[in-house]
Amino acid sequence: MEVVIKEDKQSQIKFITVIQPHMEVTFTNFGARIHEWQVEDKDGVKENIVLTIDKPEDILNDTAQFGALVGPVAGRIKNADWNGISLEKNLGKHHIHGSSNGWWHQFWDVDIEETANSVFVHFSLKDTDSGYPGPIHVTNTYEVTKKAIAMTTTCQTDEETIVNPTNHVYFNLSGNAKEDISTHALEIPADYITETDEDNLPTGKLIPVAGTGYDFNQLTTIETNFNNLSSGLDDAFILSQSHPIIKLTHPESGRELTITTDRKAAVVFSMTDFNLDYCVNGKQVSSQLGLAIETQELPDIVHFPEWGSINLSKGDTRIYKTTYNIENT
């Protein structure tokens, strides 16, 4: 194992690379991001399996949260309102992804801890800039082992607030984004998605996935279901197990990603018709270039108490864990 830290002086972004025998992971202190993940395929060729913004200055200007820790609350909040408290309206009249100065758009402190088999990259932040009640104290730890990244997010607050963080990493297991995600296969243990309105906000109704293009209960080639999903995926799946396993595979490379989580939902975003004016992995951002699998509680849960609560009281602690395990077959 080895840890290499480099800093881009102009942007002040630190790149922390953890080197294991068969994979390398790079994180950044801006947004506590999973920036790059080099993984071997079935032939031992090491390639990047996430979408990586090419230039540091573009990371600072990124509004698509590539690999970032999104919070305090991921997803949309209707009318930017929680319990009579007004949040930033950064999506028309609504709120999204913790504000334009959310956790994904702040610099974090970083500390490295090494053990016999793991490297722990601890990111910490005292959030006073997102516009949420607080300050919110958050630690996001990435434990890098030989085949996995285990992400643990711990939240505390000085004043009652809400927290529902996620990581917004975009996966492409073909390696260096050689292909789009249509050739991948996806499995999500979920019987329902949330119905959404014209602003992609939940209506409160749950829709069964059986017999629709949203049914990924068996490992299914993504292209097969896309034939029945004209706008691709940007939907919240209600996970049907207490500790569910989500799978994403790329048969040609032999790479298989499994995601385990203690979260109750996953928002899956296929980048369909998503185009940006900067480059990732040496190419222009384009439709269906990556797949974001965002483990979290349901979007806009603050307006649907029957789905649970993301309230965090002073003196309480919320801990969330998601593990990304990679194999090659």
SETIZA-93409 format. One record per residue (C-alpha): y, z, x; residue in three letters; residue number from 1. Coordinates in steps of 0.02 Angstrom, whole numbers, plus 50000, padded with zeros to 5 digits. Example, Ala and Ser with C-alpha at 12.3 -4.5 7.8 and 13.67 -1.06 7.14 Angstrom:
# SETIZA-93409
{pt {49775; 50390; 50615}; ALA; 1}
{pt {49947; 50357; 50684}; SER; 2}
***
This chain:
# SETIZA-93409
{pt {50000; 50000; 50000}; MET; 1}
{pt {50177; 49966; 50053}; GLU; 2}
{pt {50349; 49984; 49975}; VAL; 3}
{pt {50492; 49868; 50023}; VAL; 4}
{pt {50670; 49895; 49960}; ILE; 5}
{pt {50804; 49762; 49976}; LYS; 6}
{pt {50981; 49761; 49907}; GLU; 7}
{pt {51087; 49612; 49860}; ASP; 8}
{pt {51258; 49668; 49921}; LYS; 9}
{pt {51359; 49560; 49803}; GLN; 10}
{pt {51273; 49615; 49642}; SER; 11}
{pt {51222; 49789; 49706}; GLN; 12}
{pt {51050; 49760; 49632}; ILE; 13}
{pt {50908; 49843; 49725}; LYS; 14}
{pt {50739; 49757; 49725}; PHE; 15}
{pt {50594; 49878; 49747}; ILE; 16}
{pt {50430; 49790; 49789}; THR; 17}
{pt {50264; 49882; 49784}; VAL; 18}
{pt {50127; 49790; 49880}; ILE; 19}
{pt {49946; 49822; 49834}; GLN; 20}
{pt {49795; 49727; 49906}; PRO; 21}
{pt {49783; 49601; 49763}; HIS; 22}
{pt {49954; 49608; 49681}; MET; 23}
{pt {50138; 49640; 49712}; GLU; 24}
{pt {50265; 49706; 49587}; VAL; 25}
{pt {50454; 49703; 49606}; THR; 26}
{pt {50570; 49813; 49503}; PHE; 27}
{pt {50760; 49819; 49496}; THR; 28}
{pt {50879; 49965; 49478}; ASN; 29}
{pt {50983; 49861; 49356}; PHE; 30}
{pt {50898; 49884; 49188}; GLY; 31}
{pt {50745; 49970; 49266}; ALA; 32}
{pt {50664; 49799; 49258}; ARG; 33}
{pt {50492; 49731; 49296}; ILE; 34}
{pt {50568; 49586; 49391}; HIS; 35}
{pt {50418; 49498; 49466}; GLU; 36}
{pt {50229; 49524; 49463}; TRP; 37}
{pt {50125; 49426; 49586}; GLN; 38}
{pt {49940; 49426; 49538}; VAL; 39}
{pt {49788; 49333; 49603}; GLU; 40}
{pt {49697; 49207; 49493}; ASP; 41}
{pt {49508; 49182; 49490}; LYS; 42}
{pt {49520; 49085; 49654}; ASP; 43}
{pt {49624; 49217; 49743}; GLY; 44}
{pt {49789; 49122; 49728}; VAL; 45}
{pt {49932; 49244; 49703}; LYS; 46}
{pt {50066; 49189; 49577}; GLU; 47}
{pt {50202; 49267; 49471}; ASN; 48}
{pt {50142; 49310; 49294}; ILE; 49}
{pt {50311; 49360; 49219}; VAL; 50}
{pt {50472; 49264; 49194}; LEU; 51}
{pt {50590; 49307; 49335}; THR; 52}
{pt {50775; 49267; 49336}; ILE; 53}
{pt {50810; 49170; 49495}; ASP; 54}
{pt {50984; 49229; 49543}; LYS; 55}
{pt {51050; 49409; 49553}; PRO; 56}
{pt {51214; 49359; 49470}; GLU; 57}
{pt {51115; 49291; 49322}; ASP; 58}
{pt {51023; 49457; 49307}; ILE; 59}
{pt {51192; 49542; 49285}; LEU; 60}
{pt {51236; 49418; 49148}; ASN; 61}
{pt {51065; 49416; 49064}; ASP; 62}
{pt {51071; 49447; 48877}; THR; 63}
{pt {50885; 49412; 48846}; ALA; 64}
{pt {50829; 49572; 48934}; GLN; 65}
{pt {50702; 49489; 49051}; PHE; 66}
{pt {50586; 49630; 49106}; GLY; 67}
{pt {50712; 49764; 49061}; ALA; 68}
{pt {50692; 49938; 48987}; LEU; 69}
{pt {50778; 49915; 48818}; VAL; 70}
{pt {50855; 50066; 48734}; GLY; 71}
{pt {50906; 50186; 48667}; PRO; 72}
{pt {50836; 50089; 48518}; VAL; 73}
{pt {50749; 49921; 48533}; ALA; 74}
{pt {50769; 49793; 48396}; GLY; 75}
{pt {50890; 49782; 48252}; ARG; 76}
{pt {50977; 49919; 48152}; ILE; 77}
{pt {51050; 49859; 47988}; LYS; 78}
{pt {51239; 49869; 47975}; ASN; 79}
{pt {51241; 49960; 48143}; ALA; 80}
{pt {51230; 50124; 48050}; ASP; 81}
{pt {51124; 50279; 48076}; TRP; 82}
{pt {51154; 50435; 47973}; ASN; 83}
{pt {51337; 50390; 47950}; GLY; 84}
{pt {51361; 50360; 48136}; ILE; 85}
{pt {51425; 50187; 48180}; SER; 86}
{pt {51344; 50096; 48325}; LEU; 87}
{pt {51406; 49938; 48408}; GLU; 88}
{pt {51397; 49782; 48299}; LYS; 89}
{pt {51331; 49664; 48432}; ASN; 90}
{pt {51231; 49550; 48316}; LEU; 91}
{pt {51351; 49497; 48180}; GLY; 92}
{pt {51370; 49650; 48069}; LYS; 93}
{pt {51211; 49727; 48139}; HIS; 94}
{pt {51158; 49816; 48298}; HIS; 95}
{pt {51024; 49761; 48421}; ILE; 96}
{pt {50938; 49824; 48579}; HIS; 97}
{pt {51042; 49979; 48611}; GLY; 98}
{pt {51211; 49890; 48620}; SER; 99}
{pt {51287; 49768; 48743}; SER; 100}
{pt {51288; 49911; 48868}; ASN; 101}
{pt {51117; 49980; 48828}; GLY; 102}
{pt {50990; 50038; 48955}; TRP; 103}
{pt {50946; 49858; 48999}; TRP; 104}
{pt {51126; 49832; 49058}; HIS; 105}
{pt {51152; 49989; 49163}; GLN; 106}
{pt {51114; 50037; 49342}; PHE; 107}
{pt {50980; 50171; 49360}; TRP; 108}
{pt {50946; 50295; 49499}; ASP; 109}
{pt {50780; 50265; 49584}; VAL; 110}
{pt {50657; 50374; 49678}; ASP; 111}
{pt {50489; 50326; 49756}; ILE; 112}
{pt {50334; 50435; 49761}; GLU; 113}
{pt {50174; 50382; 49849}; GLU; 114}
{pt {49999; 50453; 49827}; THR; 115}
{pt {49830; 50401; 49896}; ALA; 116}
{pt {49802; 50267; 49764}; ASN; 117}
{pt {49967; 50241; 49674}; SER; 118}
{pt {50153; 50214; 49697}; VAL; 119}
{pt {50268; 50294; 49569}; PHE; 120}
{pt {50438; 50211; 49547}; VAL; 121}
{pt {50546; 50336; 49452}; HIS; 122}
{pt {50703; 50271; 49369}; PHE; 123}
{pt {50824; 50396; 49294}; SER; 124}
{pt {50981; 50377; 49190}; LEU; 125}
{pt {51109; 50488; 49105}; LYS; 126}
{pt {51165; 50373; 48966}; ASP; 127}
{pt {51344; 50398; 48909}; THR; 128}
{pt {51387; 50213; 48894}; ASP; 129}
{pt {51278; 50143; 48753}; SER; 130}
{pt {51380; 50220; 48613}; GLY; 131}
{pt {51239; 50330; 48548}; TYR; 132}
{pt {51259; 50518; 48525}; PRO; 133}
{pt {51206; 50608; 48684}; GLY; 134}
{pt {51214; 50602; 48829}; PRO; 135}
{pt {51034; 50541; 48828}; ILE; 136}
{pt {50934; 50584; 48982}; HIS; 137}
{pt {50794; 50461; 49014}; VAL; 138}
{pt {50665; 50440; 49151}; THR; 139}
{pt {50561; 50283; 49158}; ASN; 140}
{pt {50417; 50288; 49281}; THR; 141}
{pt {50311; 50141; 49334}; TYR; 142}
{pt {50147; 50194; 49414}; GLU; 143}
{pt {50077; 50046; 49512}; VAL; 144}
{pt {49890; 50052; 49547}; THR; 145}
{pt {49775; 49915; 49613}; LYS; 146}
{pt {49766; 49825; 49446}; LYS; 147}
{pt {49893; 49902; 49329}; ALA; 148}
{pt {50069; 49958; 49292}; ILE; 149}
{pt {50076; 50117; 49187}; ALA; 150}
{pt {50248; 50143; 49110}; MET; 151}
{pt {50299; 50316; 49051}; THR; 152}
{pt {50468; 50341; 48968}; THR; 153}
{pt {50534; 50518; 48941}; THR; 154}
{pt {50688; 50551; 48835}; CYS; 155}
{pt {50795; 50706; 48806}; GLN; 156}
{pt {50969; 50727; 48732}; THR; 157}
{pt {51117; 50846; 48729}; ASP; 158}
{pt {51151; 50802; 48547}; GLU; 159}
{pt {51042; 50739; 48405}; GLU; 160}
{pt {51015; 50553; 48426}; THR; 161}
{pt {50885; 50416; 48403}; ILE; 162}
{pt {50770; 50335; 48533}; VAL; 163}
{pt {50646; 50192; 48519}; ASN; 164}
{pt {50633; 50110; 48690}; PRO; 165}
{pt {50528; 49963; 48745}; THR; 166}
{pt {50503; 49850; 48894}; ASN; 167}
{pt {50557; 49670; 48868}; HIS; 168}
{pt {50451; 49584; 48999}; VAL; 169}
{pt {50403; 49403; 48962}; TYR; 170}
{pt {50226; 49356; 49015}; PHE; 171}
{pt {50158; 49188; 49071}; ASN; 172}
{pt {49986; 49207; 49149}; LEU; 173}
{pt {49972; 49026; 49204}; SER; 174}
{pt {50066; 49078; 49361}; GLY; 175}
{pt {50244; 49032; 49409}; ASN; 176}
{pt {50266; 48969; 49230}; ALA; 177}
{pt {50168; 48809; 49267}; LYS; 178}
{pt {50124; 48792; 49082}; GLU; 179}
{pt {50199; 48858; 48922}; ASP; 180}
{pt {50110; 48996; 48827}; ILE; 181}
{pt {50023; 48883; 48701}; SER; 182}
{pt {49868; 48876; 48813}; THR; 183}
{pt {49854; 49065; 48816}; HIS; 184}
{pt {49744; 49165; 48698}; ALA; 185}
{pt {49809; 49321; 48611}; LEU; 186}
{pt {49727; 49468; 48523}; GLU; 187}
{pt {49826; 49597; 48424}; ILE; 188}
{pt {49736; 49731; 48322}; PRO; 189}
{pt {49852; 49725; 48172}; ALA; 190}
{pt {49823; 49697; 47987}; ASP; 191}
{pt {50007; 49688; 47938}; TYR; 192}
{pt {50175; 49626; 47996}; ILE; 193}
{pt {50343; 49675; 47924}; THR; 194}
{pt {50427; 49554; 47804}; GLU; 195}
{pt {50602; 49509; 47862}; THR; 196}
{pt {50759; 49438; 47782}; ASP; 197}
{pt {50874; 49298; 47839}; GLU; 198}
{pt {50944; 49413; 47976}; ASP; 199}
{pt {50768; 49454; 48037}; ASN; 200}
{pt {50786; 49631; 47972}; LEU; 201}
{pt {50639; 49718; 47887}; PRO; 202}
{pt {50644; 49719; 47697}; THR; 203}
{pt {50525; 49867; 47686}; GLY; 204}
{pt {50378; 49761; 47629}; LYS; 205}
{pt {50222; 49742; 47737}; LEU; 206}
{pt {50132; 49574; 47736}; ILE; 207}
{pt {49944; 49558; 47768}; PRO; 208}
{pt {49905; 49441; 47914}; VAL; 209}
{pt {49733; 49388; 47850}; ALA; 210}
{pt {49727; 49202; 47817}; GLY; 211}
{pt {49895; 49169; 47901}; THR; 212}
{pt {49956; 49111; 48071}; GLY; 213}
{pt {49996; 49292; 48111}; TYR; 214}
{pt {49813; 49342; 48118}; ASP; 215}
{pt {49767; 49379; 48298}; PHE; 216}
{pt {49635; 49510; 48262}; ASN; 217}
{pt {49514; 49401; 48360}; GLN; 218}
{pt {49559; 49322; 48527}; LEU; 219}
{pt {49645; 49161; 48470}; THR; 220}
{pt {49724; 49018; 48565}; THR; 221}
{pt {49909; 49033; 48529}; ILE; 222}
{pt {49929; 48846; 48497}; GLU; 223}
{pt {49803; 48859; 48354}; THR; 224}
{pt {49911; 48983; 48259}; ASN; 225}
{pt {50074; 48899; 48306}; PHE; 226}
{pt {50018; 48750; 48201}; ASN; 227}
{pt {50046; 48866; 48052}; ASN; 228}
{pt {50204; 48950; 48118}; LEU; 229}
{pt {50346; 48826; 48123}; SER; 230}
{pt {50468; 48951; 48200}; SER; 231}
{pt {50344; 49033; 48318}; GLY; 232}
{pt {50333; 49222; 48335}; LEU; 233}
{pt {50473; 49349; 48325}; ASP; 234}
{pt {50384; 49479; 48221}; ASP; 235}
{pt {50336; 49662; 48214}; ALA; 236}
{pt {50149; 49694; 48206}; PHE; 237}
{pt {50090; 49863; 48141}; ILE; 238}
{pt {49953; 49912; 48263}; LEU; 239}
{pt {49796; 49968; 48173}; SER; 240}
{pt {49724; 50090; 48299}; GLN; 241}
{pt {49789; 50254; 48370}; SER; 242}
{pt {49777; 50185; 48548}; HIS; 243}
{pt {49763; 49998; 48521}; PRO; 244}
{pt {49721; 49866; 48650}; ILE; 245}
{pt {49819; 49703; 48650}; ILE; 246}
{pt {49748; 49560; 48753}; LYS; 247}
{pt {49829; 49405; 48826}; LEU; 248}
{pt {49721; 49284; 48926}; THR; 249}
{pt {49741; 49119; 49016}; HIS; 250}
{pt {49568; 49038; 49031}; PRO; 251}
{pt {49610; 48913; 49168}; GLU; 252}
{pt {49678; 49042; 49290}; SER; 253}
{pt {49553; 49175; 49236}; GLY; 254}
{pt {49691; 49304; 49215}; ARG; 255}
{pt {49671; 49433; 49076}; GLU; 256}
{pt {49807; 49557; 49030}; LEU; 257}
{pt {49766; 49709; 48924}; THR; 258}
{pt {49903; 49819; 48853}; ILE; 259}
{pt {49863; 49994; 48792}; THR; 260}
{pt {49996; 50100; 48709}; THR; 261}
{pt {50031; 50255; 48607}; ASP; 262}
{pt {50163; 50160; 48508}; ARG; 263}
{pt {50136; 50113; 48326}; LYS; 264}
{pt {50197; 49933; 48332}; ALA; 265}
{pt {50227; 49784; 48443}; ALA; 266}
{pt {50361; 49653; 48422}; VAL; 267}
{pt {50296; 49487; 48486}; VAL; 268}
{pt {50422; 49352; 48532}; PHE; 269}
{pt {50367; 49178; 48585}; SER; 270}
{pt {50536; 49108; 48640}; MET; 271}
{pt {50515; 48966; 48515}; THR; 272}
{pt {50674; 48859; 48515}; ASP; 273}
{pt {50746; 48983; 48640}; PHE; 274}
{pt {50852; 48896; 48771}; ASN; 275}
{pt {50970; 48973; 48898}; LEU; 276}
{pt {51081; 48900; 49033}; ASP; 277}
{pt {51001; 48988; 49181}; TYR; 278}
{pt {50837; 48974; 49273}; CYS; 279}
{pt {50680; 49078; 49284}; VAL; 280}
{pt {50537; 49042; 49404}; ASN; 281}
{pt {50633; 48891; 49468}; GLY; 282}
{pt {50653; 48805; 49300}; LYS; 283}
{pt {50770; 48803; 49152}; GLN; 284}
{pt {50732; 48929; 49016}; VAL; 285}
{pt {50647; 48833; 48876}; SER; 286}
{pt {50551; 48856; 48715}; SER; 287}
{pt {50385; 48949; 48725}; GLN; 288}
{pt {50398; 48974; 48912}; LEU; 289}
{pt {50349; 49158; 48897}; GLY; 290}
{pt {50283; 49287; 48777}; LEU; 291}
{pt {50366; 49457; 48756}; ALA; 292}
{pt {50253; 49595; 48690}; ILE; 293}
{pt {50368; 49742; 48653}; GLU; 294}
{pt {50276; 49904; 48612}; THR; 295}
{pt {50385; 50017; 48505}; GLN; 296}
{pt {50406; 50097; 48335}; GLU; 297}
{pt {50452; 49979; 48194}; LEU; 298}
{pt {50624; 49897; 48197}; PRO; 299}
{pt {50758; 49974; 48085}; ASP; 300}
{pt {50643; 50122; 48055}; ILE; 301}
{pt {50797; 50231; 48027}; VAL; 302}
{pt {50816; 50150; 47855}; HIS; 303}
{pt {50631; 50167; 47810}; PHE; 304}
{pt {50582; 50350; 47832}; PRO; 305}
{pt {50409; 50314; 47760}; GLU; 306}
{pt {50372; 50226; 47925}; TRP; 307}
{pt {50409; 50381; 48030}; GLY; 308}
{pt {50556; 50446; 48129}; SER; 309}
{pt {50637; 50408; 48296}; ILE; 310}
{pt {50760; 50554; 48285}; ASN; 311}
{pt {50773; 50657; 48443}; LEU; 312}
{pt {50845; 50833; 48428}; SER; 313}
{pt {50930; 50932; 48565}; LYS; 314}
{pt {50799; 51025; 48665}; GLY; 315}
{pt {50657; 50910; 48614}; ASP; 316}
{pt {50568; 50784; 48725}; THR; 317}
{pt {50497; 50615; 48677}; ARG; 318}
{pt {50368; 50536; 48793}; ILE; 319}
{pt {50302; 50358; 48770}; TYR; 320}
{pt {50169; 50270; 48873}; LYS; 321}
{pt {50114; 50090; 48888}; THR; 322}
{pt {49995; 50024; 49020}; THR; 323}
{pt {49981; 49843; 49076}; TYR; 324}
{pt {49813; 49808; 49160}; ASN; 325}
{pt {49775; 49641; 49243}; ILE; 326}
{pt {49605; 49568; 49287}; GLU; 327}
{pt {49541; 49399; 49343}; ASN; 328}
{pt {49374; 49331; 49285}; THR; 329}
***
